[in-house]
Amino acid sequence: MRGFEAIQPVYTTLKGWNASTEGITEFDKLPKLAQDYLRFVERESGRRSDGFDGPERDQTMLLPGFDAELKA
């Protein structure tokens, strides 16, 4: 097999969280399981995330350390 036919999906089940994250703009204020999920996405994608956008413009969350990089 070659190309897309050779790709095997990997499914990972993560625990969810029941608390709302609406309006939270600081990573440290997210529920622990939400933080774990975002770090999982970083690890699996091989890319450090700088932030995440909510549905509204003022709901952008910068991850720890990124805002310091912007000021450097």
C-alpha positions in Angstrom: 0.0 0.0 0.0 1.1 3.5 -0.7 -0.1 7.1 0.1 -3.4 7.5 1.8 -4.1 3.8 1.7 -1.2 3.2 4.1 -2.4 5.6 6.7 -3.9 4.0 9.8 -6.0 6.2 12.1 -5.2 6.3 15.8 -8.1 6.9 18.1 -7.5 8.3 21.6 -10.3 8.7 24.2 -9.8 11.5 26.6 -11.9 12.5 29.7 -14.2 15.4 29.2 -15.2 18.2 31.5 -18.6 19.3 32.6 -17.8 22.9 33.5 -18.4 25.7 31.0 -15.3 27.3 29.5 -17.2 30.3 28.1 -15.6 33.6 28.9 -12.4 32.0 30.2 -9.4 33.8 28.6 -6.6 32.5 30.8 -5.2 29.0 30.4 -4.7 28.5 34.2 -8.4 29.2 34.8 -9.6 26.4 32.5 -10.7 23.1 34.1 -7.8 20.7 34.4 -9.2 18.3 31.9 -9.6 21.1 29.3 -5.9 22.1 29.9 -5.0 18.4 29.4 -6.9 18.3 26.2 -5.2 21.4 24.8 -1.8 20.0 25.7 -2.7 16.7 24.1 -3.5 18.5 20.8 -0.1 20.2 21.0 1.7 16.9 21.7 0.0 15.0 19.0 0.2 17.7 16.3 3.9 18.3 17.1 3.3 22.0 17.2 3.2 24.3 20.1 -0.1 26.3 20.2 0.0 30.0 20.8 -3.6 30.4 21.7 -7.2 29.5 20.9 -10.1 31.6 19.7 -13.6 31.6 21.2 -16.7 32.4 19.3 -16.3 36.1 20.1 -13.3 38.4 19.3 -12.7 39.1 23.0 -12.6 35.4 23.9 -9.1 34.7 22.6 -6.9 32.9 25.0 -3.1 33.1 24.7 -1.3 30.2 26.2 1.4 30.7 28.9 4.6 32.1 27.5 3.3 33.2 24.1 2.5 36.8 25.3 6.1 37.1 26.5 7.3 36.0 23.1 5.2 38.8 21.5 6.8 41.4 23.7 10.4 40.2 22.9 
